[in-house]
């Protein structure tokens, strides 16, 4: 799997922006990606050192249209903690 296929997009919420002070960054990742693959992809793409990776499988929200019920697709979220001596991710600095 390509490292650019593993990291889908950054997640920008109030909570994730507050965690940036602790050098924690949140990304949507491929559902099949392992913690080791996520760590290697972040280190290569952003040129930083990763201390640990926490992953969460997010259940898709229930949606309703008239009498029909459906569900949005499920996805995987990764919270990446950088080492203390590592640089910050510049992509998030402009937000």
BAKELUM-221503 format. One record per atom (N, C-alpha, C): residue number from 1; residue in three letters; chain; x, y, z. Coordinates in steps of 0.001 Angstrom, whole numbers, plus 500000, padded with zeros to 6 digits. Each point is the difference from the previous one (the first is absolute). Layout:
BEGIN
+-----+---------+--------+--------+--------+--------+
| num | residuo | cadena |     c1 |     c2 |     c3 |
+-----+---------+--------+--------+--------+--------+
| NUM |     ala |      A |      X |      Y |      Z |
...
+-----+---------+--------+--------+--------+--------+
end
This chain:
BEGIN
+-----+---------+--------+--------+--------+--------+
| num | residuo | cadena |     c1 |     c2 |     c3 |
+-----+---------+--------+--------+--------+--------+
|   1 |     unk |      A | 500846 | 498816 | 500000 |
|   1 |     unk |      A | 499154 | 501184 | 500000 |
|   1 |     unk |      A | 500891 | 501247 | 500000 |
|   2 |     unk |      A | 499654 | 500959 | 499165 |
|   2 |     unk |      A | 500747 | 501252 | 499879 |
|   2 |     unk |      A | 499780 | 500853 | 501251 |
|   3 |     unk |      A | 501030 | 500739 | 500438 |
|   3 |     unk |      A | 499867 | 500800 | 501222 |
|   3 |     unk |      A | 498980 | 501121 | 499840 |
|   4 |     unk |      A | 499796 | 500475 | 498764 |
|   4 |     unk |      A | 498990 | 501037 | 499766 |
|   4 |     unk |      A | 498584 | 499420 | 499967 |
|   5 |     unk |      A | 499887 | 498690 | 499838 |
|   5 |     unk |      A | 498688 | 499347 | 500086 |
|   5 |     unk |      A | 499618 | 499728 | 501449 |
|   6 |     unk |      A | 500987 | 499881 | 500876 |
|   6 |     unk |      A | 499727 | 499718 | 501415 |
|   6 |     unk |      A | 499401 | 501227 | 500676 |
|   7 |     unk |      A | 500614 | 501156 | 499814 |
|   7 |     unk |      A | 499523 | 501239 | 500620 |
|   7 |     unk |      A | 498998 | 500639 | 499048 |
|   8 |     unk |      A | 498721 | 500025 | 500394 |
|   8 |     unk |      A | 498964 | 500537 | 499116 |
|   8 |     unk |      A | 499880 | 501512 | 500103 |
|   9 |     unk |      A | 499802 | 500515 | 501228 |
|   9 |     unk |      A | 499843 | 501441 | 500178 |
|   9 |     unk |      A | 500203 | 500338 | 501469 |
|  10 |     unk |      A | 500372 | 501245 | 500293 |
|  10 |     unk |      A | 500073 | 500428 | 501408 |
|  10 |     unk |      A | 498599 | 500295 | 500515 |
|  11 |     unk |      A | 499817 | 499841 | 501284 |
|  11 |     unk |      A | 498717 | 500311 | 500631 |
|  11 |     unk |      A | 500194 | 501281 | 500803 |
|  12 |     unk |      A | 499235 | 501030 | 499648 |
|  12 |     unk |      A | 500140 | 501304 | 500635 |
|  12 |     unk |      A | 498715 | 500293 | 500770 |
|  13 |     unk |      A | 500066 | 499824 | 501312 |
|  13 |     unk |      A | 498890 | 500320 | 500901 |
|  13 |     unk |      A | 500561 | 500809 | 501161 |
|  14 |     unk |      A | 499137 | 500497 | 500842 |
|  14 |     unk |      A | 500472 | 500757 | 501173 |
|  14 |     unk |      A | 500875 | 499123 | 500893 |
|  15 |     unk |      A | 499579 | 498772 | 500196 |
|  15 |     unk |      A | 500757 | 499098 | 500870 |
|  15 |     unk |      A | 501369 | 499672 | 499402 |
|  16 |     unk |      A | 500038 | 499720 | 498698 |
|  16 |     unk |      A | 501289 | 499662 | 499384 |
|  16 |     unk |      A | 500932 | 501206 | 499967 |
|  17 |     unk |      A | 499451 | 501203 | 499846 |
|  17 |     unk |      A | 500844 | 501200 | 500015 |
|  17 |     unk |      A | 500560 | 500251 | 501407 |
|  18 |     unk |      A | 499230 | 499688 | 501031 |
|  18 |     unk |      A | 500479 | 500154 | 501372 |
|  18 |     unk |      A | 501096 | 498987 | 500309 |
|  19 |     unk |      A | 499927 | 498816 | 499403 |
|  19 |     unk |      A | 501013 | 498973 | 500248 |
|  19 |     unk |      A | 501325 | 500309 | 499317 |
|  20 |     unk |      A | 500001 | 500941 | 499057 |
|  20 |     unk |      A | 501245 | 500344 | 499310 |
|  20 |     unk |      A | 501037 | 500580 | 500960 |
|  21 |     unk |      A | 499570 | 500613 | 501097 |
|  21 |     unk |      A | 500932 | 500530 | 500990 |
|  21 |     unk |      A | 500804 | 498872 | 500647 |
|  22 |     unk |      A | 499419 | 498803 | 500057 |
|  22 |     unk |      A | 500672 | 498828 | 500559 |
|  22 |     unk |      A | 500705 | 499191 | 498917 |
|  23 |     unk |      A | 500105 | 500567 | 498783 |
|  23 |     unk |      A | 500592 | 499341 | 498836 |
|  23 |     unk |      A | 499235 | 498738 | 499616 |
|  24 |     unk |      A | 498669 | 500064 | 500066 |
|  24 |     unk |      A | 499138 | 498913 | 499547 |
|  24 |     unk |      A | 499241 | 500486 | 498771 |
|  25 |     unk |      A | 500030 | 499189 | 498942 |
|  25 |     unk |      A | 499343 | 500350 | 498742 |
|  25 |     unk |      A | 499050 | 498879 | 499613 |
|  26 |     unk |      A | 498849 | 500367 | 499430 |
|  26 |     unk |      A | 498953 | 499041 | 499691 |
|  26 |     unk |      A | 499820 | 499887 | 498490 |
|  27 |     unk |      A | 499907 | 498754 | 499512 |
|  27 |     unk |      A | 499846 | 499733 | 498578 |
|  27 |     unk |      A | 498946 | 498928 | 499778 |
|  28 |     unk |      A | 499325 | 500083 | 498843 |
|  28 |     unk |      A | 499188 | 498877 | 499536 |
|  28 |     unk |      A | 500936 | 499117 | 499194 |
|  29 |     unk |      A | 499992 | 498705 | 500292 |
|  29 |     unk |      A | 500915 | 499067 | 499343 |
|  29 |     unk |      A | 499213 | 498856 | 499375 |
|  30 |     unk |      A | 500684 | 499213 | 499184 |
|  30 |     unk |      A | 499394 | 498834 | 499376 |
|  30 |     unk |      A | 499622 | 498989 | 501073 |
|  31 |     unk |      A | 498840 | 499353 | 499826 |
|  31 |     unk |      A | 499519 | 499055 | 501016 |
|  31 |     unk |      A | 500925 | 498802 | 500180 |
|  32 |     unk |      A | 500739 | 499636 | 498970 |
|  32 |     unk |      A | 500866 | 498817 | 500072 |
|  32 |     unk |      A | 501397 | 500326 | 500509 |
|  33 |     unk |      A | 500309 | 501268 | 500228 |
|  33 |     unk |      A | 501349 | 500410 | 500408 |
|  33 |     unk |      A | 500271 | 499619 | 501458 |
|  34 |     unk |      A | 501217 | 499539 | 500255 |
|  34 |     unk |      A | 500412 | 499669 | 501358 |
|  34 |     unk |      A | 500692 | 501207 | 500625 |
|  35 |     unk |      A | 500225 | 499933 | 501303 |
|  35 |     unk |      A | 500670 | 501097 | 500692 |
|  35 |     unk |      A | 501415 | 500205 | 499463 |
|  36 |     unk |      A | 500686 | 498937 | 499698 |
|  36 |     unk |      A | 501366 | 500094 | 499478 |
|  36 |     unk |      A | 500005 | 500674 | 498636 |
|  37 |     unk |      A | 499050 | 499650 | 499131 |
|  37 |     unk |      A | 499919 | 500625 | 498673 |
|  37 |     unk |      A | 499660 | 501481 | 500112 |
|  38 |     unk |      A | 499108 | 500350 | 500920 |
|  38 |     unk |      A | 499633 | 501402 | 500206 |
|  38 |     unk |      A | 501212 | 500786 | 500485 |
|  39 |     unk |      A | 500744 | 499440 | 500951 |
|  39 |     unk |      A | 501192 | 500665 | 500529 |
|  39 |     unk |      A | 501021 | 500260 | 498901 |
|  40 |     unk |      A | 500279 | 498995 | 499180 |
|  40 |     unk |      A | 500985 | 500155 | 498924 |
|  40 |     unk |      A | 499537 | 501028 | 498971 |
|  41 |     unk |      A | 498701 | 500005 | 499673 |
|  41 |     unk |      A | 499474 | 500943 | 499009 |
|  41 |     unk |      A | 500111 | 501437 | 500503 |
|  42 |     unk |      A | 499646 | 500254 | 501267 |
|  42 |     unk |      A | 500073 | 501347 | 500568 |
|  42 |     unk |      A | 501451 | 500471 | 500040 |
|  43 |     unk |      A | 500915 | 499114 | 500401 |
|  43 |     unk |      A | 501412 | 500380 | 500081 |
|  43 |     unk |      A | 500568 | 500346 | 498632 |
|  44 |     unk |      A | 499612 | 499265 | 498955 |
|  44 |     unk |      A | 500526 | 500264 | 498663 |
|  44 |     unk |      A | 499360 | 501223 | 499359 |
|  45 |     unk |      A | 498686 | 500152 | 500151 |
|  45 |     unk |      A | 499296 | 501110 | 499339 |
|  45 |     unk |      A | 500376 | 501336 | 500628 |
|  46 |     unk |      A | 499978 | 500088 | 501333 |
|  46 |     unk |      A | 500186 | 501277 | 500684 |
|  46 |     unk |      A | 501403 | 500192 | 500572 |
|  47 |     unk |      A | 500872 | 498993 | 499901 |
|  47 |     unk |      A | 501376 | 500086 | 500479 |
|  47 |     unk |      A | 500063 | 500341 | 501494 |
|  48 |     unk |      A | 499295 | 499213 | 500806 |
|  48 |     unk |      A | 499963 | 500164 | 501453 |
|  48 |     unk |      A | 500254 | 498639 | 500648 |
|  49 |     unk |      A | 500168 | 499993 | 501317 |
|  49 |     unk |      A | 500163 | 498763 | 500758 |
|  49 |     unk |      A | 498729 | 499746 | 500806 |
|  50 |     unk |      A | 499443 | 498802 | 499888 |
|  50 |     unk |      A | 498755 | 499639 | 500664 |
|  50 |     unk |      A | 500316 | 499185 | 501247 |
|  51 |     unk |      A | 499418 | 500400 | 501130 |
|  51 |     unk |      A | 500186 | 499267 | 501247 |
|  51 |     unk |      A | 499015 | 498840 | 500093 |
|  52 |     unk |      A | 498706 | 500269 | 499723 |
|  52 |     unk |      A | 499005 | 498931 | 500049 |
|  52 |     unk |      A | 498804 | 500346 | 499130 |
|  53 |     unk |      A | 499223 | 498963 | 499684 |
|  53 |     unk |      A | 498809 | 500142 | 499166 |
|  53 |     unk |      A | 498844 | 499311 | 500701 |
|  54 |     unk |      A | 498897 | 500725 | 500172 |
|  54 |     unk |      A | 498759 | 499424 | 500515 |
|  54 |     unk |      A | 498989 | 499980 | 498863 |
|  55 |     unk |      A | 499302 | 498878 | 499821 |
|  55 |     unk |      A | 499015 | 499898 | 498924 |
|  55 |     unk |      A | 498623 | 499718 | 500584 |
|  56 |     unk |      A | 498983 | 500502 | 499303 |
|  56 |     unk |      A | 498616 | 499832 | 500415 |
|  56 |     unk |      A | 499189 | 499665 | 498765 |
|  57 |     unk |      A | 499205 | 498922 | 500046 |
|  57 |     unk |      A | 499078 | 499691 | 498916 |
|  57 |     unk |      A | 498702 | 500752 | 500259 |
|  58 |     unk |      A | 499680 | 500931 | 499115 |
|  58 |     unk |      A | 498819 | 500847 | 500168 |
|  58 |     unk |      A | 498828 | 499377 | 499242 |
|  59 |     unk |      A | 498885 | 499832 | 500688 |
|  59 |     unk |      A | 498793 | 499454 | 499390 |
|  59 |     unk |      A | 499314 | 501096 | 499198 |
|  60 |     unk |      A | 499525 | 499666 | 498812 |
|  60 |     unk |      A | 499292 | 500968 | 499174 |
|  60 |     unk |      A | 498691 | 500419 | 500652 |
|  61 |     unk |      A | 499633 | 501270 | 499825 |
|  61 |     unk |      A | 498782 | 500514 | 500619 |
|  61 |     unk |      A | 498765 | 499457 | 499297 |
|  62 |     unk |      A | 498933 | 499778 | 500774 |
|  62 |     unk |      A | 498720 | 499610 | 499420 |
|  62 |     unk |      A | 499355 | 501206 | 499335 |
|  63 |     unk |      A | 499515 | 499805 | 498804 |
|  63 |     unk |      A | 499321 | 501067 | 499266 |
|  63 |     unk |      A | 498659 | 499476 | 499529 |
|  64 |     unk |      A | 499065 | 500900 | 499861 |
|  64 |     unk |      A | 498652 | 499610 | 499638 |
|  64 |     unk |      A | 499494 | 500921 | 498910 |
|  65 |     unk |      A | 499358 | 499413 | 499004 |
|  65 |     unk |      A | 499377 | 500780 | 498949 |
|  65 |     unk |      A | 498589 | 499440 | 499818 |
|  66 |     unk |      A | 499064 | 500706 | 500577 |
|  66 |     unk |      A | 498624 | 499505 | 499971 |
|  66 |     unk |      A | 499881 | 498761 | 500866 |
|  67 |     unk |      A | 499468 | 498927 | 499419 |
|  67 |     unk |      A | 499802 | 498763 | 500754 |
|  67 |     unk |      A | 501240 | 499109 | 499972 |
|  68 |     unk |      A | 501006 | 500359 | 499237 |
|  68 |     unk |      A | 501172 | 499151 | 499824 |
|  68 |     unk |      A | 501133 | 500436 | 500926 |
|  69 |     unk |      A | 500594 | 498989 | 500623 |
|  69 |     unk |      A | 501144 | 500244 | 500884 |
|  69 |     unk |      A | 501264 | 499514 | 499298 |
|  70 |     unk |      A | 501063 | 500741 | 500159 |
|  70 |     unk |      A | 501276 | 499610 | 499436 |
|  70 |     unk |      A | 501114 | 500416 | 500927 |
|  71 |     unk |      A | 501209 | 499708 | 499605 |
|  71 |     unk |      A | 501151 | 500310 | 500834 |
|  71 |     unk |      A | 501112 | 500553 | 499121 |
|  72 |     unk |      A | 500654 | 501039 | 500484 |
|  72 |     unk |      A | 501187 | 500497 | 499317 |
|  72 |     unk |      A | 501107 | 498965 | 500136 |
|  73 |     unk |      A | 500993 | 500067 | 499136 |
|  73 |     unk |      A | 501079 | 499001 | 500103 |
|  73 |     unk |      A | 500788 | 500144 | 501298 |
|  74 |     unk |      A | 500435 | 498869 | 500542 |
|  74 |     unk |      A | 500873 | 500004 | 501163 |
|  74 |     unk |      A | 501412 | 500357 | 499552 |
|  75 |     unk |      A | 500812 | 500536 | 500948 |
|  75 |     unk |      A | 501338 | 500444 | 499658 |
|  75 |     unk |      A | 500908 | 499848 | 501205 |
|  76 |     unk |      A | 501290 | 500209 | 499785 |
|  76 |     unk |      A | 500988 | 499827 | 501063 |
|  76 |     unk |      A | 500704 | 501325 | 500261 |
|  77 |     unk |      A | 500168 | 500322 | 501268 |
|  77 |     unk |      A | 500656 | 501236 | 500412 |
|  77 |     unk |      A | 501291 | 499647 | 500732 |
|  78 |     unk |      A | 501058 | 500765 | 499739 |
|  78 |     unk |      A | 501284 | 499789 | 500665 |
|  78 |     unk |      A | 500427 | 501293 | 500676 |
|  79 |     unk |      A | 500372 | 499900 | 501270 |
|  79 |     unk |      A | 500554 | 501128 | 500744 |
|  79 |     unk |      A | 501490 | 499717 | 500166 |
|  80 |     unk |      A | 500818 | 500869 | 499417 |
|  80 |     unk |      A | 501450 | 499801 | 499942 |
|  80 |     unk |      A | 500670 | 500948 | 500981 |
|  81 |     unk |      A | 500800 | 499461 | 500908 |
|  81 |     unk |      A | 500757 | 500792 | 500981 |
|  81 |     unk |      A | 501442 | 500055 | 499544 |
|  82 |     unk |      A | 500524 | 501225 | 499842 |
|  82 |     unk |      A | 501388 | 500187 | 499584 |
|  82 |     unk |      A | 500922 | 500008 | 501211 |
|  83 |     unk |      A | 501281 | 499731 | 499765 |
|  83 |     unk |      A | 500977 | 500049 | 501084 |
|  83 |     unk |      A | 500241 | 501453 | 500400 |
|  84 |     unk |      A | 500559 | 500200 | 501187 |
|  84 |     unk |      A | 500238 | 501356 | 500504 |
|  84 |     unk |      A | 501024 | 500755 | 499164 |
|  85 |     unk |      A | 501008 | 499305 | 499470 |
|  85 |     unk |      A | 501033 | 500677 | 499215 |
|  85 |     unk |      A | 499635 | 500142 | 498526 |
|  86 |     unk |      A | 498855 | 499493 | 499598 |
|  86 |     unk |      A | 499582 | 500066 | 498592 |
|  86 |     unk |      A | 499396 | 501368 | 499670 |
|  87 |     unk |      A | 500099 | 500382 | 498729 |
|  87 |     unk |      A | 499361 | 501231 | 499534 |
|  87 |     unk |      A | 498490 | 499795 | 499925 |
|  88 |     unk |      A | 499273 | 501113 | 499924 |
|  88 |     unk |      A | 498550 | 499903 | 499821 |
|  88 |     unk |      A | 499687 | 499757 | 498531 |
|  89 |     unk |      A | 498773 | 499594 | 499722 |
|  89 |     unk |      A | 499575 | 499804 | 498622 |
|  89 |     unk |      A | 499555 | 501348 | 499465 |
|  90 |     unk |      A | 500682 | 500495 | 498986 |
|  90 |     unk |      A | 499762 | 501355 | 499487 |
|  90 |     unk |      A | 498634 | 500151 | 499358 |
|  91 |     unk |      A | 499422 | 498911 | 499520 |
|  91 |     unk |      A | 498686 | 500045 | 499363 |
|  91 |     unk |      A | 498952 | 500574 | 500956 |
|  92 |     unk |      A | 500088 | 499658 | 501279 |
|  92 |     unk |      A | 499019 | 500433 | 500980 |
|  92 |     unk |      A | 500263 | 501421 | 500513 |
|  93 |     unk |      A | 501191 | 500522 | 499805 |
|  93 |     unk |      A | 500351 | 501312 | 500534 |
|  93 |     unk |      A | 499195 | 501125 | 499340 |
|  94 |     unk |      A | 499590 | 499828 | 498749 |
|  94 |     unk |      A | 499279 | 501059 | 499295 |
|  94 |     unk |      A | 498517 | 500032 | 500334 |
|  95 |     unk |      A | 499514 | 499068 | 500804 |
|  95 |     unk |      A | 498567 | 499950 | 500318 |
|  95 |     unk |      A | 499689 | 500728 | 501276 |
+-----+---------+--------+--------+--------+--------+
end
